[in-house]
Amino acid sequence: MDVYKIPLLLKNKKLSAQKFISDKLKQIKKADNKYKFALSLFTEYALTKAKAIDNKIARGGEVGRLAGIPFGIKDNIAMKYGNTTCGSKILQDYKSPYAAKVIDDIEKEDGIIIGKTNMDEFAMGSSTEYSYFHKTLNPWDTSRVPGGSSGGSAAMVSAVDECISLGSDTGGSVRQPAAFCGVVGLKPTYGSISRYGLIAFSSSLDQIGIMGRKIKEVAYIFDYLKKEDKRDASMAHPLSGPDTFEKLECRDNFKIAVPYKIFENKTEPAIIKSTNKIIENLKTKGYKVEEVPVLYDQYYIPIYYTIASAEVSSNLSRFDGVRFGLNEKSVDSFREMFVKNRSEGFGQEVKRRIMIGTFILSAGYEDKFYQKAQKLQRDLSSRVDEIFTSYDAILLPTTPTTAFKFGEKSGKPLDMYHSDFFTSFANITGNPAITIPAGNDENNLPIGLQLVGDKFREDKIFGLAYRIEKLIKEINL
């Protein structure tokens, strides 16, 4: 059953919210015992919400457009219910006094939040190995990572049908785990979904994203979360771009740009083969597919990690043990307390990025690194804008590799960072991007295909992705 059908089935009394959510929670708990994708499950909370939906329908009342749809929420998105930990020891007991805008929007439309999902600490990582609490396993192969930092959200959708999950995407943290776990993952245009209540990693790059099993499911949810919010100064006002769900089949004459140069020598053969097979079949179907150059491809990772590390150094300065997090009292001075709280509260990867970011912003180096990265960011964004004057989408792989084994890259941070190579440029430029499952490699591990679109034109990449989703079934990829 597609998740967008759930509200109508409830309204027509062909489905009981309580029965559906009760059964779904049993399925989720069983899967979580095996794959460890959750940090907390809200059984009583979810059943109470489901009962309220059934009661409203019994009284003849109207329910919301997300009624009965189960949601998993990445644990850096604030909720009043339960803890919001960011996968970190420093926030392990933190209870948010407010809810994120997306949480309010989901609950206003009677969506049901069933729990918080595991993540790399403060969204820093590409494997979910950097969570303070536990590792999440990939449902396709439990010896391999689910990707990150939204690995818990991706694994939940992969392991449990009829669910949606939210994650955050700073350099690929929705799309990369979605590709590793064989699901659909959307990073919308920067400024299209409110970041109010998303605990910041890199404020100029972060964007809340959506994961589901199918294109239509993700499009349906996106249309209801794409709402203006005056509390988020980075949002576009007013929001532009048409709705996506109702217009998925309205257009068929897409022009597609392919930057072959940036993936032909840096990608596993199975991924290149899958991508090229889809391209050739698109051409056979009559789509215009042309090769284009994209500037600065050798600088995607340096631009991204320079900006992200600088901003995380600033954003995480608030976690000092006084205002948030641990509060170690067995010390002799404020300085000692500050050092002890942050030393014990942050993990290795978070400390690494804070130190890099602090160096980047230090006297004498800000111009040399941070401002230079911002200049390249503006130039790259302008170049990508030019491409979209002639094309509807850029097509490329989502990741250079399929899911790697636990421990394979955790001691090699530069190799881990390279996992973001194909995804990071959409965060650098602010463009929307979506990944869809595109077959499997020789180890039966999922391969992801990525489409990047023009700003606030998610309708175009959704429309093309919907057709490619059908094409992949036709060619049995």
C-alpha angles and dihedrals in degrees: 000000000000112000094232088064093059098082093052093047089053093048090050090049092239090122134039114221092210094051093044095048093042091054092043092052090053090051092047094049091050092049092044091054087060103036104024096220097147132075093187136002121209101210099157093039093051094046091049090053091048092051090051090054093051091047092050092051092046089055091051094253127146119255127206128269092253094046113157097358110138116228131194113203126208108241096243091069110090123242129173089220116075126347129315105209108160085220089285136126090222090065100030093124099030117134114193116228091211141032129241118254091248090054091052090048093050094048093044087059091046097253112156120231109209100181152317119279131224122259145170108278110282087349093291110137146050101231111041086241089118097065111121092219108048145314121271116223126223109247090217093057121000092206089066135071122256091222126248169348088322092037095132092054093048094047092050093054090044094050100038125049124218095032136116125204134195124216138165124250120203100152102352103317093140100035099043096053090040088056092046091050098041100246138116117269128185129198104187126209112292105264098024099099119039116255091199105132095017107122103236126246100162109356097202093050107033119106131167111241139190133233129195142145096257140030093242092054094053092044091052093052093043092058091058097044095047095094133136119254122186090199090069108068092190093064122106112251114231101017113234132202131070127272115272112207099064093043102049092113099034098097137038109168100091124166113211130199120205120194096202093172095068097055110026096086102027104053138082112261094241091057093048090048093050093046093048092047090055091047092051092049091049089054090049089053089056101258117146107241119176136172117246134181119239117201126231097016089148088058101050094099096040092048092047098046093043093054095038095048093048092051095044090053088059098038096050095049088090091067097084103130093255102076099018140011132001120014110199106193100176092089137102101225143022090248092054091048091050093049094044095047094051095039093053097032101052126064127229098267094048091050090049093054094043090053093047091048093048090052091048091054096043122114112286095016105064092080092042096051118008100040092041089053090050091052091052088047091057093046092049091048091053091050092050090048088056091054090056092056086072105023139048098213145005113229122205140131119287096223137012091231140022119249112314127213124269111272093014094111105009091097092044107063095178091055089048091050090053088067086079095056098109097032104044098071092066089056092046091054098033094236123146118254136181134192125208131186110266107182131287138279128239090282091053090250117147122259121209128216117201132208121192118197143190117280113282091001098107086141090073097052091042090051093049093042090052090056093045089050088058092043092054089056091048094053092039093230 
